[in-house]
């Protein structure tokens, strides 16, 4: 009777507290039903940048346990096999080759086969995770000799594949005809108005859906014409977007969004209305600046800057700005996580988390493995990130209220109805004694699951201040206590580059009794936390040794990590940037700037060409300005200004400069 009474009392407490599931005995939860959102727009998206299909499949338990309802792949189309098939992100191989289609069929050497993609989608569906595929409809590889003959035959030949003005580079980004028919970045622009091409591309989209895809991210969407945009030939209909969003399988259930980097005449509102959703690149820039400058004023945080229709995908960073504008060296993980907590806690926008390369840092862009195929950095499942993800899932349908505690813009509070709140502090310790929309009661911080906060008469209080970079997640109704996920990894002190005959690697396993390791996909051997394995250079293939770690938690959640150890003498990686005297770069003047622009050039040793604001730039016309370097440089950075405005902003690192770079403010 005592046991029955205890069970009934526990059940009553669950119902009255509004918890989905809480361990009543004080013991460890065994729940792994993660209650992910059914709609992509309601949850969070993990961008599995350059992960291959097998890696994603083996990581899906981890992804679900971190609260992501959706994953986004890199482009899965057949693509140019660059640099003899090298598999480094940058060096002996390049990440961007899968953005150079040679045909619209599923599968490529970087990510895997169609069958592997299908297997990945099947497991994702079993876990309640949706799949978005990054697709490249606007351009092909510039190596046109590599194009598949099936594609050329289907569209009526290579002349019919491209726009007539494809040999011209875009010189005026505000000119919509140039933007949608001219060559961009050396990539030949597809004639997306060609019905035969549309038919062929739609067959590819339908095959993706047949295999299990739930949505699509359209790369370079701004360069594909809207229905009322000008055409290069009279009588041609700009109906690409109408067809690929309406004439596909399960069209009413597919989540589509376009990459529209905002700038001159980007027509962001029209793209959202036509495609369904678009990226909010200007908002991402604002969030990065806000957390870097410790100024998260509600005026910066609230406005998504996409117009009246706010159907958009938000991010702190994307793969483009991480790689191309120096964000990798300007923001560390702490700043990214603060920004993520802000955008993911909000009701507006669908947040996408870009998973950086494994082992990267502000001193190492490509990470300690620099490898295509493997999973990225483990900060995508940081406890703060995970706590905010599950908060988001529990707050579906709740309105947002964004405030600065005590009107101090160094911190921000995002309340969702009166059910929950996320507080982000970017500067000095924040004393907790301020107004909130939370209902009166007692709340436990879901990040550390121990710090207690009290709300009385609309005032939030706690004896423990929130530290710098701190993230606090408060809610009761909808909270679920899940089983602690298992993790496997090597020691952070170990480099994946080697130049010795043997490498001793300490192994870690958490929230599981033991793990297994295998070398070069061989026999699996059991290990305990703290055990070591010795790798032999003589076992390498082309200088590469693989080490695969696996385990399963007591609750049945599986986890996996595959490491690539590469001989340091054959990496082929040289990320040094050299600029010679007389080399040139261009910059497009932002709207509202003065007519006299300057380029300020410097390097890591604090060398500079001239004192601020630098050298006056040459005006080329159509808003373009040119800078010619006065000296030879190694790893230079550049900042543009008109004497008052500047890009990048104050206290931000300059843009990495290379010969013939063409810069444009986001």
VENTAJO-V480529 format. One record per residue. RES is the residue in three letters. PSI is psi in whole degrees, -180 to 180 (none if undefined). Layout:
res=RES psi=PSI
res=RES psi=PSI
This chain:
res=UNK psi=-38
res=UNK psi=-41
res=UNK psi=-43
res=UNK psi=-43
res=UNK psi=-41
res=UNK psi=-43
res=UNK psi=-45
res=UNK psi=-41
res=UNK psi=-42
res=UNK psi=-45
res=UNK psi=-40
res=UNK psi=-41
res=UNK psi=-40
res=UNK psi=-46
res=UNK psi=-43
res=UNK psi=-30
res=UNK psi=-18
res=UNK psi=14
res=UNK psi=146
res=UNK psi=-42
res=UNK psi=125
res=UNK psi=138
res=UNK psi=118
res=UNK psi=-28
res=UNK psi=-9
res=UNK psi=-5
res=UNK psi=177
res=UNK psi=134
res=UNK psi=148
res=UNK psi=14
res=UNK psi=125
res=UNK psi=18
res=UNK psi=95
res=UNK psi=2
res=UNK psi=49
res=UNK psi=154
res=UNK psi=146
res=UNK psi=-30
res=UNK psi=133
res=UNK psi=-42
res=UNK psi=-23
res=UNK psi=-27
res=UNK psi=-160
res=UNK psi=147
res=UNK psi=133
res=UNK psi=120
res=UNK psi=104
res=UNK psi=72
res=UNK psi=113
res=UNK psi=13
res=UNK psi=141
res=UNK psi=171
res=UNK psi=-41
res=UNK psi=-42
res=UNK psi=-44
res=UNK psi=-46
res=UNK psi=-46
res=UNK psi=-13
res=UNK psi=-1
res=UNK psi=-34
res=UNK psi=-44
res=UNK psi=-43
res=UNK psi=-43
res=UNK psi=-41
res=UNK psi=-19
res=UNK psi=1
res=UNK psi=12
res=UNK psi=131
res=UNK psi=-15
res=UNK psi=146
res=UNK psi=151
res=UNK psi=127
res=UNK psi=167
res=UNK psi=170
res=UNK psi=134
res=UNK psi=5
res=UNK psi=160
res=UNK psi=142
res=UNK psi=172
res=UNK psi=131
res=UNK psi=97
res=UNK psi=148
res=UNK psi=47
res=UNK psi=28
res=UNK psi=20
res=UNK psi=144
res=UNK psi=20
res=UNK psi=148
res=UNK psi=-42
res=UNK psi=123
res=UNK psi=-110
res=UNK psi=73
res=UNK psi=167
res=UNK psi=142
res=UNK psi=-30
res=UNK psi=-1
res=UNK psi=-29
res=UNK psi=-4
res=UNK psi=13
res=UNK psi=80
res=UNK psi=143
res=UNK psi=-17
res=UNK psi=160
res=UNK psi=70
res=UNK psi=150
res=UNK psi=132
res=UNK psi=134
res=UNK psi=168
res=UNK psi=-18
res=UNK psi=-35
res=UNK psi=-29
res=UNK psi=-169
res=UNK psi=169
res=UNK psi=-43
res=UNK psi=-39
res=UNK psi=-36
res=UNK psi=-43
res=UNK psi=-42
res=UNK psi=-42
res=UNK psi=-47
res=UNK psi=-37
res=UNK psi=-46
res=UNK psi=-40
res=UNK psi=-43
res=UNK psi=-39
res=UNK psi=-31
res=UNK psi=-2
res=UNK psi=19
res=UNK psi=130
res=UNK psi=159
res=UNK psi=121
res=UNK psi=134
res=UNK psi=130
res=UNK psi=122
res=UNK psi=147
res=UNK psi=95
res=UNK psi=-15
res=UNK psi=-28
res=UNK psi=165
res=UNK psi=-175
res=UNK psi=146
res=UNK psi=-14
res=UNK psi=79
res=UNK psi=-19
res=UNK psi=-17
res=UNK psi=-4
res=UNK psi=140
res=UNK psi=136
res=UNK psi=-30
res=UNK psi=-41
res=UNK psi=-47
res=UNK psi=-42
res=UNK psi=-40
res=UNK psi=-34
res=UNK psi=-5
res=UNK psi=21
res=UNK psi=164
res=UNK psi=-31
res=UNK psi=-32
res=UNK psi=-16
res=UNK psi=-32
res=UNK psi=159
res=UNK psi=155
res=UNK psi=-36
res=UNK psi=23
res=UNK psi=-18
res=UNK psi=-4
res=UNK psi=139
res=UNK psi=148
res=UNK psi=125
res=UNK psi=-22
res=UNK psi=99
res=UNK psi=-17
res=UNK psi=-10
res=UNK psi=111
res=UNK psi=-34
res=UNK psi=-43
res=UNK psi=-45
res=UNK psi=-31
res=UNK psi=-5
res=UNK psi=-15
res=UNK psi=166
res=UNK psi=141
res=UNK psi=125
res=UNK psi=29
res=UNK psi=5
res=UNK psi=123
res=UNK psi=132
res=UNK psi=120
res=UNK psi=143
res=UNK psi=85
res=UNK psi=-4
res=UNK psi=-8
res=UNK psi=114
res=UNK psi=-38
res=UNK psi=-39
res=UNK psi=-45
res=UNK psi=-44
res=UNK psi=-44
res=UNK psi=-43
res=UNK psi=-41
res=UNK psi=-35
res=UNK psi=-39
res=UNK psi=-46
res=UNK psi=-45
res=UNK psi=-36
res=UNK psi=-40
res=UNK psi=-44
res=UNK psi=-42
res=UNK psi=-35
res=UNK psi=-15
res=UNK psi=5
res=UNK psi=142
res=UNK psi=-8
res=UNK psi=173
res=UNK psi=139
res=UNK psi=120
res=UNK psi=109
res=UNK psi=143
res=UNK psi=40
res=UNK psi=-31
res=UNK psi=-19
res=UNK psi=9
res=UNK psi=127
res=UNK psi=145
res=UNK psi=163
res=UNK psi=-34
res=UNK psi=12
res=UNK psi=158
res=UNK psi=154
res=UNK psi=154
res=UNK psi=-14
res=UNK psi=133
res=UNK psi=140
res=UNK psi=-10
res=UNK psi=141
res=UNK psi=128
res=UNK psi=79
res=UNK psi=18
res=UNK psi=-51
res=UNK psi=-38
res=UNK psi=-43
res=UNK psi=-46
res=UNK psi=-12
res=UNK psi=-18
res=UNK psi=-35
res=UNK psi=46
res=UNK psi=165
res=UNK psi=141
res=UNK psi=39
res=UNK psi=-37
res=UNK psi=-10
res=UNK psi=-6
res=UNK psi=134
res=UNK psi=114
res=UNK psi=137
res=UNK psi=149
res=UNK psi=143
res=UNK psi=108
res=UNK psi=98
res=UNK psi=122
res=UNK psi=143
res=UNK psi=-148
res=UNK psi=125
res=UNK psi=45
res=UNK psi=-18
res=UNK psi=42
res=UNK psi=-42
res=UNK psi=-40
res=UNK psi=-37
res=UNK psi=-41
res=UNK psi=-47
res=UNK psi=-31
res=UNK psi=-44
res=UNK psi=-37
res=UNK psi=-36
res=UNK psi=161
res=UNK psi=169
res=UNK psi=151
res=UNK psi=72
res=UNK psi=-37
res=UNK psi=-36
res=UNK psi=-42
res=UNK psi=-42
res=UNK psi=-41
res=UNK psi=-43
res=UNK psi=-42
res=UNK psi=-47
res=UNK psi=-40
res=UNK psi=-48
res=UNK psi=-32
res=UNK psi=-35
res=UNK psi=6
res=UNK psi=40
res=UNK psi=88
res=UNK psi=47
res=UNK psi=143
res=UNK psi=-29
res=UNK psi=-31
res=UNK psi=-35
res=UNK psi=-35
res=UNK psi=-49
res=UNK psi=117
res=UNK psi=-12
res=UNK psi=39
res=UNK psi=6
res=UNK psi=-163
res=UNK psi=-33
res=UNK psi=107
res=UNK psi=29
res=UNK psi=100
res=UNK psi=160
res=UNK psi=124
res=UNK psi=158
res=UNK psi=159
res=UNK psi=-43
res=UNK psi=154
res=UNK psi=172
res=UNK psi=-31
res=UNK psi=-52
res=UNK psi=-27
res=UNK psi=-43
res=UNK psi=-40
res=UNK psi=-25
res=UNK psi=17
res=UNK psi=8
res=UNK psi=-29
res=UNK psi=-33
res=UNK psi=-10
res=UNK psi=-26
res=UNK psi=127
res=UNK psi=179
res=UNK psi=-38
res=UNK psi=-43
res=UNK psi=-40
res=UNK psi=-44
res=UNK psi=-40
res=UNK psi=-46
res=UNK psi=-40
res=UNK psi=-43
res=UNK psi=-36
res=UNK psi=-52
res=UNK psi=-31
res=UNK psi=-25
res=UNK psi=-19
res=UNK psi=156
res=UNK psi=-30
res=UNK psi=141
res=UNK psi=155
res=UNK psi=111
res=UNK psi=141
res=UNK psi=126
res=UNK psi=113
res=UNK psi=118
res=UNK psi=113
res=UNK psi=164
res=UNK psi=149
res=UNK psi=130
res=UNK psi=18
res=UNK psi=166
res=UNK psi=180
res=UNK psi=-6
res=UNK psi=-4
res=UNK psi=95
res=UNK psi=-42
res=UNK psi=0
res=UNK psi=178
res=UNK psi=-8
res=UNK psi=-35
res=UNK psi=58
res=UNK psi=131
res=UNK psi=140
res=UNK psi=-44
res=UNK psi=164
res=UNK psi=161
res=UNK psi=-159
res=UNK psi=146
res=UNK psi=1
res=UNK psi=-8
res=UNK psi=-19
res=UNK psi=26
res=UNK psi=147
res=UNK psi=-30
res=UNK psi=-42
res=UNK psi=-47
res=UNK psi=-44
res=UNK psi=-41
res=UNK psi=-37
res=UNK psi=-47
res=UNK psi=-32
res=UNK psi=-47
res=UNK psi=-45
res=UNK psi=-34
res=UNK psi=-15
res=UNK psi=12
res=UNK psi=128
res=UNK psi=-10
res=UNK psi=134
res=UNK psi=157
res=UNK psi=150
res=UNK psi=114
res=UNK psi=126
res=UNK psi=160
res=UNK psi=115
res=UNK psi=129
res=UNK psi=27
res=UNK psi=27
res=UNK psi=115
res=UNK psi=6
res=UNK psi=-8
res=UNK psi=158
res=UNK psi=144
res=UNK psi=122
res=UNK psi=109
res=UNK psi=143
res=UNK psi=104
res=UNK psi=-138
res=UNK psi=19
res=UNK psi=-35
res=UNK psi=166
res=UNK psi=145
res=UNK psi=130
res=UNK psi=130
res=UNK psi=125
res=UNK psi=124
res=UNK psi=-11
res=UNK psi=-135
res=UNK psi=168
res=UNK psi=138
res=UNK psi=119
res=UNK psi=131
res=UNK psi=96
res=UNK psi=73
res=UNK psi=168
res=UNK psi=152
res=UNK psi=161
res=UNK psi=-5
res=UNK psi=146
res=UNK psi=149
res=UNK psi=141
res=UNK psi=-171
res=UNK psi=136
res=UNK psi=144
res=UNK psi=135
res=UNK psi=121
res=UNK psi=0
res=UNK psi=-52
res=UNK psi=-10
res=UNK psi=33
res=UNK psi=-34
res=UNK psi=127
res=UNK psi=134
res=UNK psi=147
res=UNK psi=137
res=UNK psi=123
res=UNK psi=125
res=UNK psi=41
res=UNK psi=16
res=UNK psi=127
res=UNK psi=133
res=UNK psi=154
res=UNK psi=142
res=UNK psi=-21
res=UNK psi=120
res=UNK psi=157
res=UNK psi=125
res=UNK psi=170
res=UNK psi=138
res=UNK psi=10
res=UNK psi=146
res=UNK psi=126
res=UNK psi=134
res=UNK psi=118
res=UNK psi=122
res=UNK psi=152
res=UNK psi=-57
res=UNK psi=124
res=UNK psi=-7
res=UNK psi=138
res=UNK psi=135
res=UNK psi=113
res=UNK psi=159
res=UNK psi=139
res=UNK psi=125
res=UNK psi=146
res=UNK psi=154
res=UNK psi=148
res=UNK psi=141
res=UNK psi=168
res=UNK psi=165
res=UNK psi=140
res=UNK psi=-17
res=UNK psi=-10
res=UNK psi=130
res=UNK psi=144
res=UNK psi=7
res=UNK psi=136
res=UNK psi=154
res=UNK psi=21
res=UNK psi=172
res=UNK psi=-29
res=UNK psi=153
res=UNK psi=121
res=UNK psi=122
res=UNK psi=110
res=UNK psi=137
res=UNK psi=147
res=UNK psi=145
res=UNK psi=130
res=UNK psi=147
res=UNK psi=32
res=UNK psi=152
res=UNK psi=-36
res=UNK psi=166
res=UNK psi=-177
res=UNK psi=150
res=UNK psi=151
res=UNK psi=140
res=UNK psi=128
res=UNK psi=41
res=UNK psi=29
res=UNK psi=-150
res=UNK psi=139
res=UNK psi=130
res=UNK psi=135
res=UNK psi=148
res=UNK psi=158
res=UNK psi=162
res=UNK psi=127
res=UNK psi=-12
res=UNK psi=163
res=UNK psi=151
res=UNK psi=141
res=UNK psi=121
res=UNK psi=144
res=UNK psi=130
res=UNK psi=-28
res=UNK psi=-16
res=UNK psi=0
res=UNK psi=149
res=UNK psi=117
res=UNK psi=36
res=UNK psi=1
res=UNK psi=131
res=UNK psi=133
res=UNK psi=145
res=UNK psi=116
res=UNK psi=128
res=UNK psi=139
res=UNK psi=155
res=UNK psi=176
res=UNK psi=131
res=UNK psi=168
res=UNK psi=-25
res=UNK psi=-3
res=UNK psi=2
res=UNK psi=127
res=UNK psi=147
res=UNK psi=159
res=UNK psi=145
res=UNK psi=131
res=UNK psi=127
res=UNK psi=144
res=UNK psi=116
res=UNK psi=124
res=UNK psi=136
res=UNK psi=122
res=UNK psi=-20
res=UNK psi=-10
res=UNK psi=23
res=UNK psi=-30
res=UNK psi=11
res=UNK psi=124
res=UNK psi=100
res=UNK psi=11
res=UNK psi=135
res=UNK psi=123
res=UNK psi=132
res=UNK psi=131
res=UNK psi=156
res=UNK psi=131
res=UNK psi=-17
res=UNK psi=151
res=UNK psi=152
res=UNK psi=158
res=UNK psi=158
res=UNK psi=134
res=UNK psi=123
res=UNK psi=126
res=UNK psi=156
res=UNK psi=134
res=UNK psi=-8
res=UNK psi=159
res=UNK psi=176
res=UNK psi=-13
res=UNK psi=116
res=UNK psi=153
res=UNK psi=151
res=UNK psi=122
res=UNK psi=118
res=UNK psi=136
res=UNK psi=172
res=UNK psi=-179
res=UNK psi=-20
res=UNK psi=10
res=UNK psi=13
res=UNK psi=149
res=UNK psi=157
res=UNK psi=-49
res=UNK psi=158
res=UNK psi=159
res=UNK psi=139
res=UNK psi=13
res=UNK psi=-151
res=UNK psi=134
res=UNK psi=136
res=UNK psi=157
res=UNK psi=129
res=UNK psi=124
res=UNK psi=-23
res=UNK psi=161
res=UNK psi=33
res=UNK psi=4
res=UNK psi=140
res=UNK psi=152
res=UNK psi=140
res=UNK psi=132
res=UNK psi=123
res=UNK psi=138
res=UNK psi=-20
res=UNK psi=170
res=UNK psi=144
res=UNK psi=150
res=UNK psi=121
res=UNK psi=55
res=UNK psi=155
res=UNK psi=154
res=UNK psi=141
res=UNK psi=133
res=UNK psi=145
res=UNK psi=167
res=UNK psi=18
res=UNK psi=-25
res=UNK psi=-56
res=UNK psi=155
res=UNK psi=155
res=UNK psi=126
res=UNK psi=170
res=UNK psi=176
res=UNK psi=140
res=UNK psi=7
res=UNK psi=149
res=UNK psi=148
res=UNK psi=172
res=UNK psi=136
res=UNK psi=125
res=UNK psi=136
res=UNK psi=161
res=UNK psi=135
res=UNK psi=17
res=UNK psi=143
res=UNK psi=102
res=UNK psi=149
res=UNK psi=134
res=UNK psi=137
res=UNK psi=none
